[in-house]
Amino acid sequence: MNIQELETKEITRLIAELNVELQDRAKAEKASLIDEIRKKAEALNIPVEDLLQEASKPKRRKAGIIKPKYRNPDNSAQTWSGRGHRPKWIVAQLGNGKSLEEMLI
């Protein structure tokens, strides 16, 4: 079939038929997938509800502990990893003429 030889009416009809076929195939594939998942869950004795509940949980990124990179020379308990906003003590030390390199741990 040479599409360029078709009239606009015929192309429109083909598009409509293809859209219907595409929707039908998507429904069939979805039903097949659901059936396959149910069978696998049953074989493993896992309730489908548990799978759905697990799948609906938002994925959380594991936040690792970031080691401090800078230490306040006036108060060794105050540290900063170098991420996020600068703490007030960093701003104050920079204002007093210190450099970040001087506060490196």
Secondary structure as UniProt FT lines:
FT   HELIX           3..5
FT   HELIX           8..43
FT   TURN            44..45
FT   HELIX           48..56
FT   STRAND          70..71
FT   TURN            76..77
FT   STRAND          79..80
FT   HELIX           88..95
FT   TURN            96..97
FT   HELIX           100..103
//
